[in-house]
Amino acid sequence: MKLSPPIARAIGEATERLVDEGRVDVTYEVAMRDVMVSEPVGTFGVEDISGIPWIEIDFPSDLLRAEQHILPRLSETFPESGAAWFSHSQGGDTAWPRNTGSASTSAAPR
């Protein structure tokens, strides 16, 4: 996700408000939603991915589930390209990015 400095600042401020209110049990998405609904229409780009298999990848177990369950469903959903963009050209082994960082990633073709 790429954020402009003003939007990143607004999300930080929304997060601080949640903490000040004692709402420390909510996820960061609450602060992001607060900013998204407060900004003018067109500030954020969205894609409707209804019906497209996807998974949020935060942990190695998520990656394993994606490889075992989501990747085959992508091939069924997009038979013309399938999950080819995930596959090595030789051998067909999956080639998911093996980033160990904490950023979330959604696995769905554009």
N, C-alpha and C positions, 0 to 999 in steps of 0.2 A: 504494500500500500504506500502510495506517495501522497504526502500532505504538504500543502503550502505552509509557510511559517505562521500566517495568521490563524489558519485552521488548527494547526498543531497546538498553538498557544491556547485557542479556545477550548480544545479538548483537555488540555492541562488544567485550565481554569474550571471547567465543568467537573473534572475529577476532584479538584480541591474542594469545590462546593459539596460534593457527595461526602467527602471525608469530614468536612466541617459539620455536616448534618448528621454525622454518625453512621452514615450508610456505607460502612466498610465491608459489608457482606455481599455487595453487588459486584458484577463483573465490569470490566472496562467498557463493554459494549453499551452499558447504560449511559456513560458519559458521551460516548460517540453518538448515540442516538439523540441525546439532548442537543448536541451541536447540529446534527443533521437536520432535525426538524425546525431548528431556529434559523437556519440559513435560507437565503432566497432559493426558489426553485431553479435548478440548473447548476447549482454550486457543486453538486456531487454527481458523478456519472454512475449509472447502474446498469446491470444486465439482468434480464429475467432468465433464470436458469431452472425454471420449473420443469420437472421431468428429467433433468440431466443428472446422472449419478455424480456425487461429489462427496468429499470428506474433508473436514478440517484436520490438518496434520500438525500436531503439537509435540507428539512423543513418538519414539520408535515403534511402539505398539500400534499407533495410528497409521504409520507408514506401512507396516505389515498388513494391516486390515485393508488399506487402500490397494496394495499390490494383489492381495488375494481375492477381494470382493468387488472393488470399484473398477479396477482396470478391465476385468472381463466384461462388466456391464457397459463400460464405455465402448468396447468393441462391438457390442450388440446395438447400442444406441446410434453409433456412427460407423456403419459397416464400410462406407467409402473411405474413411480415413482411420476409423477405429482408434485404437490407442497407439497407432504407429509412432506418434511423436514421443511416446514413452519408451520405445523399443530401440535396441541397438540394431544397426544395419546387418550385423552378422550375429547369428545365433538367437536373436529375438529375446534376449534377456531384458528384463525391465531396467530402465535407466533413470529411475527417480533421482532427483537431486538429493544427495545425502548430506544436507546441511544440518548440523547439530545445533544451530541457533534456536532461539525460542520463538521466532516469528511463525505465525500461523500461515498455512498455505492451503488454498482450495484447489483440488485436483479436478478441473473441468476444462475441456478444450474451448478455445475462443472461436 
